[in-house]
Amino acid sequence: MTATVTAGSRPARTVPAVRRRRRGLMWIAQHAIAIALAIMFLGPIAFVALTALMTDEQALTSQLWPQTWNWANFEVVFARSDLLAWTFNTFVYASLSTLFMLVSSVPAAYALSRFRFRGRKLAFLVVISTMMLPPQVVAVPIYLIWARLDLTDSLWPLIIPMLFGDAFSIFLLRQFLITIPRDYTDAARVDGCSDTRILFTVILPMARPAIAAVALFSFFYCWNDYYGPLLYAGVDQEGWTLSLGLATFKALHSVQWNLTMAATLLVTAPVIIVFFFAQRVFIEGVTLTGVKG
């Protein structure tokens, strides 16, 4: 029986193995730098994850692959530390600081980018100059102020200052807002909108990428902050954050690297997950900010 070929139909063409191999090698050559960077960034994470599943004895050897998968290491971390309390404190610290930063920094950036007033450039210069001031320089006088207010041994000295703006966030937001054409705000002002309504109905919807970028910057900074909680969190472990608690846990279990890596993986996992789902808007916001001086 002979197979009949209908008019207009074409037989399926198979790509030779040599050509497929050549295409694969060309793709690897074109993305060699990206592949190398991915290995550099993913390698430490894989090492931490594999070490977290080893036994105490194997973690001290040069072996890279666990002989037995000890998932109980994570249970030991929760049993020997106040990880849930540290996570809650860190989440409250990062969330409130980010919220307060947005409430204060967005109007300041809007004023510096849209309003014409005497001393506007000087005010922007002062904002930029505060970014060059190391926090260690003013740590002692600021700590004395919070001590007189009886707010030490808590995270409030780190949260309340965000109500007065963040220099880095104001700078990034201002750089993005000046790229928005004035025609939009002028048209809204002709329709009778006030400056406050223009901010909420015109500027904020268009500035979502930049706002998301600075929000993620602030959240990640507070989540990983160690210096601030070290000064103000006090000696009560229930009031510590994850960074401070992880440092103490590492000191107490300096020989048990499997437990240390398990705790490290639990601390870094939320940040990695948040960035994985928000990377598109984060990269978009970072790309669009700072376009125009």
C-alpha positions in Angstrom: 0.0 0.0 0.0 1.5 3.3 -1.0 0.9 6.4 1.0 -0.8 9.2 -0.9 0.3 12.8 -0.3 -2.5 15.3 -0.6 -2.1 18.5 -2.6 -0.5 21.4 -0.6 0.7 19.2 2.3 4.4 19.1 3.1 6.2 16.2 4.8 7.5 17.0 8.3 11.1 18.1 8.2 13.4 16.8 10.9 16.3 18.8 11.9 19.5 16.8 11.8 21.3 16.0 15.0 24.4 17.9 14.0 22.4 21.1 13.3 20.6 20.8 16.7 23.9 20.3 18.4 25.3 23.3 16.6 22.3 25.5 17.6 22.7 24.4 21.2 26.4 25.3 21.2 25.6 28.7 19.6 23.0 29.4 22.2 25.5 28.6 25.0 28.2 30.8 23.4 25.8 33.7 23.1 24.6 33.4 26.7 28.0 32.4 28.2 28.3 35.5 30.4 24.7 35.1 31.7 25.2 31.4 32.4 28.5 32.2 34.3 26.8 34.9 36.4 23.8 32.6 37.1 26.2 29.9 38.4 28.0 32.5 40.5 24.8 33.6 42.1 23.0 30.2 42.4 26.1 28.3 43.5 26.2 29.7 47.1 22.4 29.2 47.5 22.8 25.6 46.4 25.7 25.1 48.8 23.6 26.5 51.7 20.6 24.3 50.8 22.7 21.1 50.5 24.6 21.8 53.7 21.4 22.4 55.6 20.3 18.9 54.8 23.5 17.2 56.0 24.4 15.6 59.3 26.7 17.2 61.8 29.6 15.0 60.9 29.2 15.4 57.1 28.8 19.2 57.3 32.4 19.3 58.6 33.8 17.3 55.6 34.5 18.4 52.0 31.5 16.5 50.6 29.0 18.5 48.7 26.1 16.1 48.4 24.2 14.9 51.4 24.5 11.2 52.2 21.2 11.3 54.0 18.5 14.0 53.7 18.0 15.3 57.2 14.9 17.5 57.0 14.8 17.4 60.8 17.5 20.1 60.9 14.8 22.7 60.3 12.8 21.4 63.2 15.9 21.7 65.4 16.3 25.3 64.3 12.7 26.2 65.4 13.2 24.3 68.6 16.4 26.0 69.6 15.5 29.6 68.6 12.7 32.1 68.6 12.5 32.1 64.8 8.8 32.8 64.6 9.1 35.8 67.0 12.1 37.1 65.0 10.2 36.7 61.8 7.2 38.6 63.1 9.4 41.4 64.5 11.3 41.7 61.2 8.0 41.7 59.2 6.6 44.5 61.4 9.8 46.5 61.2 10.1 46.2 57.4 6.4 46.7 56.7 5.9 49.8 58.9 9.2 51.3 57.8 8.3 50.9 54.1 4.8 52.3 54.7 6.0 55.3 56.6 8.8 55.9 54.0 6.2 56.0 51.2 3.9 58.3 53.1 6.7 60.8 53.7 9.0 60.4 50.6 6.4 60.5 47.8 5.0 64.0 48.7 8.6 65.2 49.2 9.7 63.9 45.8 6.6 65.3 44.2 7.3 68.8 45.6 10.9 68.7 44.5 10.0 67.6 41.0 6.9 69.8 40.3 6.9 72.8 42.5 8.8 76.0 41.7 9.9 77.7 44.9 13.0 79.5 46.1 15.6 77.1 47.5 14.3 74.1 45.7 17.8 73.1 44.4 19.3 73.8 47.8 16.7 71.5 49.4 17.5 68.8 46.9 21.2 69.2 47.5 20.6 68.8 51.3 18.7 65.6 50.6 21.5 64.2 48.5 24.1 65.3 51.1 22.4 63.2 53.8 23.0 60.1 51.7 26.8 60.6 52.1 26.6 60.8 55.9 27.5 57.4 57.5 25.0 56.3 60.2 27.8 55.6 62.6 28.7 59.2 62.8 25.4 60.2 64.4 24.7 57.0 66.2 25.6 58.2 69.7 23.6 61.5 69.7 20.6 59.8 68.1 20.7 57.0 70.6 20.8 59.5 73.5 17.7 61.2 72.1 15.8 57.9 71.9 17.0 57.0 75.4 15.6 60.2 76.9 12.3 59.4 75.2 12.4 55.9 76.8 12.0 54.2 73.4 15.2 52.0 73.5 14.9 48.3 73.8 12.4 48.3 70.9 12.4 48.8 67.2 10.5 52.1 67.3 13.7 54.2 67.0 14.2 52.5 63.6 10.6 52.8 62.4 9.6 56.4 63.5 12.3 58.2 61.6 10.8 56.9 58.3 7.9 59.3 58.9 10.4 62.1 58.0 11.4 60.6 54.7 14.3 58.6 53.3 16.9 60.4 51.2 17.6 57.6 48.8 13.9 57.0 48.2 13.2 60.7 47.7 16.1 60.9 45.2 14.9 57.9 43.1 11.3 59.1 43.1 12.2 62.6 42.2 14.3 61.4 39.3 11.4 59.4 38.0 8.7 62.1 38.5 10.6 64.7 36.5 10.4 62.4 33.5 6.6 62.6 33.6 5.5 65.3 31.1 4.0 68.4 32.6 1.1 68.3 30.1 -0.7 65.8 32.3 -0.5 67.9 35.4 -1.3 71.1 33.6 -4.4 69.5 32.0 -5.6 68.3 35.4 -5.0 71.7 36.9 -7.0 73.3 34.1 -9.9 70.9 35.0 -9.8 72.3 38.6 -7.8 69.6 40.4 -5.7 70.6 43.4 -2.1 69.6 43.9 -3.2 66.9 46.3 -5.7 65.5 43.8 -3.1 65.6 41.0 -0.7 63.7 43.2 -3.2 60.9 43.9 -5.1 60.7 40.6 -2.4 61.5 38.0 1.1 61.1 39.5 0.8 58.0 41.6 -0.8 55.8 38.9 2.0 56.7 36.5 4.7 56.3 39.2 3.8 52.8 40.2 7.1 51.2 38.9 9.2 53.7 40.8 7.2 53.4 44.0 7.4 49.6 43.8 11.1 49.8 43.3 11.8 52.1 46.3 9.3 50.0 48.4 11.3 46.8 47.7 14.6 48.6 48.4 13.3 49.7 51.7 11.7 46.4 52.6 14.9 44.4 51.7 17.1 46.8 53.6 15.0 46.6 56.8 14.7 42.8 56.5 18.5 42.5 56.3 19.3 45.3 58.7 21.7 44.2 61.5 23.3 47.4 62.8 20.0 49.1 63.8 18.5 46.2 65.7 21.9 45.6 67.4 21.7 49.1 68.9 18.0 49.3 69.8 16.5 45.8 70.1 17.8 45.2 73.6 18.8 42.0 75.2 15.4 40.3 75.2 15.5 37.7 72.4 11.7 38.0 71.8 12.3 41.5 70.5 15.1 40.7 68.1 14.9 40.6 64.3 16.0 37.8 62.0 19.5 39.2 61.2 20.3 39.7 64.9 18.9 36.4 65.9 20.7 34.6 63.1 24.1 36.1 64.2 23.5 34.9 67.7 22.3 31.5 66.5 25.5 31.1 64.4 27.7 32.0 67.4 25.9 29.4 69.6 26.2 26.7 66.9 29.5 27.6 65.3 30.5 23.9 64.9 27.1 22.7 63.6 27.2 24.1 60.1 24.2 22.2 59.0 22.0 24.0 61.6 23.5 27.3 60.8 22.9 26.8 57.1 19.3 25.7 57.8 18.7 28.8 59.7 20.3 30.9 57.0 18.1 29.3 54.4 14.9 30.0 56.4 15.9 33.6 56.9 16.7 34.3 53.2 13.9 32.3 51.7 11.2 35.0 52.1 13.3 37.6 50.5 14.1 35.4 47.5 10.4 34.5 47.1 9.3 38.2 47.2 11.9 39.2 44.7 11.0 36.3 42.4 7.4 37.5 42.2 8.2 41.2 42.1 11.3 41.2 39.9 9.5 42.5 36.8 8.2 45.6 38.4 11.4 46.0 40.4 13.6 46.0 37.3 11.2 48.3 35.5 11.3 50.8 38.3 15.0 50.8 38.6 15.4 51.1 34.8 13.1 54.1 34.6 14.5 56.0 37.6 17.4 58.3 37.1 16.8 58.8 33.4 16.8 62.6 33.5 18.8 64.8 35.8 
